[in-house]
């Protein structure tokens, strides 16, 4: 059975995380605002230098230093954080059309304006095949978020996705042409062979995975997206579905089939 996948949406509680790609529950937050005091009118930014200042503070008790460092190191990453407030002050401003969603799996926070995610940048391409290996799926999702911003970067990531797919299928992942030849010897279907050869020559066949090609455009990157999904469907999803159906047969039926197909000695 394929993994469940639901595109991120303001109207859903469970969907594919924009950070880690997992289909999981999200907690939604409405926001309120408090105007900063007159003696500190600009936002406080915690950076690595400030964290090191706290780390070097010998006057602080060890337990307090540990608690502070755990908190400050998370802030210094620059990622949006959601923490329960221990402050008794009440918010003085309501904030409309700005929302946060926190992923149950990776605990990262996404930022939404009205009904659209603005951080991290939302995907702008085809949904990845649910059976893509984790590393390949994350590269694919990053590529689809870059389709409009930088098609060349998206195409480079998609070639890297193909490389990881080949490795997942038991190949070396260093030379796509060699990987295709090896897969053909293992019984690669003509359809997938055509898909892989298309990936190899789309744009510039001399381009290596993760390398930018000046000729790549949005159409090239979108084509690569489609080909990644075709390859994953043919090489991973279809065999998995067939094996699941076969495994559901009664043991006696499977044994009869295997006995029929077992070589007989002459």
Phi and psi in degrees as a GROMACS rama.xvg file:
@    title "Ramachandran Plot"
@    xaxis  label "Phi"
@    yaxis  label "Psi"
@TYPE xy
-68.5546  149.151  UNK-2
-63.6893  143.613  UNK-3
-72.0272  142.111  UNK-4
-142.281  125.92  UNK-5
-130.982  122.342  UNK-6
-57.8456  144.891  UNK-7
-56.9127  132.574  UNK-8
-150.923  142.888  UNK-9
-65.0333  -18.1758  UNK-10
-100.224  9.01977  UNK-11
-116.983  154.565  UNK-12
-100.331  -32.5523  UNK-13
-118.159  125.917  UNK-14
-162.173  175.995  UNK-15
-72.504  121.818  UNK-16
-62.8796  136.061  UNK-17
-72.0453  -16.5082  UNK-18
-91.9027  -59.7157  UNK-19
-101.353  -11.9122  UNK-20
83.0325  -4.11174  UNK-21
-71.6981  141.409  UNK-22
-82.4616  111.849  UNK-23
-159.267  173.899  UNK-24
-73.8449  146  UNK-25
-124.652  144.843  UNK-26
-97.4368  128.369  UNK-27
-95.4534  142.125  UNK-28
-125.456  131.571  UNK-29
-89.4034  151.912  UNK-30
-113.42  146.84  UNK-31
-128.248  160.508  UNK-32
-128.28  149.386  UNK-33
-127.105  126.053  UNK-34
-64.4239  139.961  UNK-35
-69.2974  149.452  UNK-36
-69.2977  160.141  UNK-37
-64.2349  -24.4862  UNK-38
-88.3562  1.44996  UNK-39
-154.777  72.7704  UNK-40
-82.7044  -13.6453  UNK-41
-107.403  153.78  UNK-42
-61.5723  148.269  UNK-43
-87.2753  128.289  UNK-44
-115.244  121.552  UNK-45
-92.071  117.886  UNK-46
-115.955  178.228  UNK-47
-62.6731  -35.6289  UNK-48
-63.4574  -39.8852  UNK-49
-67.0631  -39.0155  UNK-50
-59.5937  -42.5865  UNK-51
-66.9281  -31.459  UNK-52
-62.6007  -42.9161  UNK-53
-67.4226  -40.2979  UNK-54
-61.1802  -34.0557  UNK-55
-88.8366  -1.80976  UNK-56
-74.484  103.196  UNK-57
-76.4211  -13.435  UNK-58
-82.5313  -13.3729  UNK-59
-84.646  139.401  UNK-60
-64.4153  143.256  UNK-61
-53.727  -42.5348  UNK-62
-64.5921  -41.0601  UNK-63
-67.7699  -39.7386  UNK-64
-61.4007  -43.8599  UNK-65
-61.2404  -45.9681  UNK-66
-61.9809  -44.0579  UNK-67
-64.4438  -44.5285  UNK-68
-64.8203  -40.9777  UNK-69
-57.5146  -43.8917  UNK-70
-70.078  -47.4422  UNK-71
-70.3598  -35.2767  UNK-72
-64.4878  -34.6202  UNK-73
-67.0731  -41.1655  UNK-74
-65.9522  -35.6444  UNK-75
-69.4961  -15.7722  UNK-76
-68.411  -20.2499  UNK-77
85.9402  -5.4439  UNK-78
-75.7875  149.438  UNK-79
-65.9905  134.088  UNK-80
-119.344  147.796  UNK-81
-125.161  116.325  UNK-82
-129.028  145.319  UNK-83
-65.2146  132.695  UNK-84
-84.348  135.024  UNK-85
-101.933  4.4075  UNK-86
-83.9604  137.828  UNK-87
-86.526  -5.20743  UNK-88
-67.6196  147.005  UNK-89
-95.6228  147.478  UNK-90
-68.6401  142.49  UNK-91
-107.491  -8.12085  UNK-92
-131.317  138.779  UNK-93
-88.659  147.522  UNK-94
-119.006  115.816  UNK-95
-102.79  150.714  UNK-96
62.7591  20.7181  UNK-97
-129.891  121.729  UNK-98
-135.293  157.522  UNK-99
-123.559  142.378  UNK-100
-125.492  133.779  UNK-101
-114.184  126.088  UNK-102
-75.6893  132.192  UNK-103
-68.3024  -30.5125  UNK-104
-79.0688  -56.7989  UNK-105
-100.221  -10.2  UNK-106
66.103  14.4664  UNK-107
-84.3285  154.977  UNK-108
-109.161  134.903  UNK-109
-107.145  148.264  UNK-110
-111.175  132.037  UNK-111
-122.611  136.689  UNK-112
-114.689  122.609  UNK-113
56.1401  -112.936  UNK-114
-114.323  15.6214  UNK-115
-119.329  137.71  UNK-116
-74.8088  134.446  UNK-117
-113.466  -14.9521  UNK-118
-152.178  129.533  UNK-119
-65.0365  166.905  UNK-120
-59.4465  130.995  UNK-121
-71.7148  156.276  UNK-122
-65.9009  143.523  UNK-123
-126.979  26.8756  UNK-124
-138.658  -174.467  UNK-125
-60.1205  143.909  UNK-126
-62.0798  135.945  UNK-127
-68.5693  148.911  UNK-128
-55.9439  132.95  UNK-129
-64.9707  -18.0975  UNK-130
-97.0764  6.62485  UNK-131
-59.667  137.566  UNK-132
-56.5131  150.9  UNK-133
-51.7507  -51.472  UNK-134
-61.1744  -41.9726  UNK-135
-66.9458  -39.3977  UNK-136
-63.7024  -41.0929  UNK-137
-65.1964  -40.494  UNK-138
-64.3354  -41.0044  UNK-139
-61.2737  -46.4037  UNK-140
-64.7735  -38.2464  UNK-141
-64.5423  -39.6409  UNK-142
-61.6124  -43.2022  UNK-143
-68.4494  -24.7037  UNK-144
-75.2978  -17.0992  UNK-145
-101.96  1.02294  UNK-146
-53.5457  -43.9149  UNK-147
-87.1482  -36.4419  UNK-148
-70.3222  -43.6194  UNK-149
-154.399  87.6719  UNK-150
-57.1734  -34.8443  UNK-151
-64.3836  -42.5601  UNK-152
-65.0959  -39.3114  UNK-153
-61.9607  -44.5147  UNK-154
-64.7031  -38.2372  UNK-155
-62.9813  -42.6237  UNK-156
-66.3059  -35.6317  UNK-157
-70.207  -34.116  UNK-158
-65.4303  -36.4568  UNK-159
-65.5355  -36.2042  UNK-160
-61.7237  -42.4018  UNK-161
-61.4538  -42.5395  UNK-162
-59.1628  -44.9259  UNK-163
-67.7257  -33.4403  UNK-164
-62.9256  -43.0686  UNK-165
-63.3577  -41.1898  UNK-166
-62.5034  -41.6307  UNK-167
-61.148  -31.5747  UNK-168
-87.5551  8.67922  UNK-169
96.7428  8.76395  UNK-170
-98.0971  175.362  UNK-171
-78.1836  -29.4817  UNK-172
75.4987  14.021  UNK-173
-100.278  -32.3281  UNK-174
-135.596  108.808  UNK-175
-61.2511  -38.1303  UNK-176
-61.9467  -43.6776  UNK-177
-66.5394  -38.1649  UNK-178
-63.2864  -40.6841  UNK-179
-62.6694  -46.0284  UNK-180
-58.9964  -41.3076  UNK-181
-66.6754  -41.2523  UNK-182
-67.0546  -34.2694  UNK-183
-62.5377  -41.1396  UNK-184
-63.6657  -26.1427  UNK-185
-87.741  3.26542  UNK-186
99.1438  25.4319  UNK-187
-58.1536  133.596  UNK-188
-68.6074  148.2  UNK-189
-56.2258  -35.8574  UNK-190
-61.9173  -46.0353  UNK-191
-70.5502  -36.1115  UNK-192
-58.9693  -44.9731  UNK-193
-61.843  -39.3407  UNK-194
-62.2447  -47.105  UNK-195
-66.4527  -41.3583  UNK-196
-65.2731  -32.6898  UNK-197
-65.5501  -44.1605  UNK-198
-57.8032  -40.9187  UNK-199
-63.8088  -35.7371  UNK-200
-105.7  -9.56489  UNK-201
-62.7171  129.88  UNK-202
83.4888  -83.8942  UNK-203
-157.868  115.076  UNK-204
-67.0807  -11.8147  UNK-205
-83.4696  -9.62138  UNK-206
-72.5855  131.893  UNK-207
-91.0116  157.791  UNK-208
-54.5917  135.031  UNK-209
81.4784  3.79227  UNK-210
-104.69  137.55  UNK-211
-77.3097  142.716  UNK-212
-122.359  125.298  UNK-213
-60.6647  -22.9818  UNK-214
-83.7465  -15.4154  UNK-215
-65.8896  136.561  UNK-216
-132.663  -174.151  UNK-217
-63.1559  -38.0782  UNK-218
-62.8677  -40.2167  UNK-219
-62.3262  -47.4822  UNK-220
-63.5789  -40.2082  UNK-221
-64.7144  -39.7654  UNK-222
-61.288  -42.8563  UNK-223
-62.2477  -38.1649  UNK-224
-57.1856  -49.0203  UNK-225
-61.8836  -40.9801  UNK-226
-68.3866  -37.8374  UNK-227
-57.7469  -45.9163  UNK-228
-67.6067  -37.3407  UNK-229
-62.9929  -45.4676  UNK-230
-63.4856  -44.3845  UNK-231
-64.1642  -38.2688  UNK-232
-64.2204  -45.8549  UNK-233
-73.2362  -39.7183  UNK-234
-94.6273  -21.6753  UNK-235
-119.538  -55.2584  UNK-236
-66.8155  -51.0583  UNK-237
-60.4469  -48.5958  UNK-238
-59.4275  -38.0044  UNK-239
-63.7458  -43.9336  UNK-240
-64.1423  -42.7635  UNK-241
-62.0714  -44.1908  UNK-242
-63.4146  -37.8412  UNK-243
-64.3367  -42.4353  UNK-244
-66.4469  -43.08  UNK-245
-62.355  -41.4332  UNK-246
-65.8951  -21.7332  UNK-247
-80.9739  -10.1917  UNK-248
-67.619  151.173  UNK-249
-57.6248  145.174  UNK-250
-55.5235  -37.3824  UNK-251
-64.8665  -36.8348  UNK-252
-69.4451  -41.6103  UNK-253
-63.6371  -40.5558  UNK-254
-64.2521  -39.1534  UNK-255
-64.82  -40.2944  UNK-256
-64.9123  -45.5308  UNK-257
-66.3961  -35.3273  UNK-258
-66.1959  -41.4348  UNK-259
-59.8975  -40.3182  UNK-260
-89.2367  -2.99168  UNK-261
-74.2622  133.522  UNK-262
-59.5835  139.791  UNK-263
-107.029  139.961  UNK-264
-79.6638  139.974  UNK-265
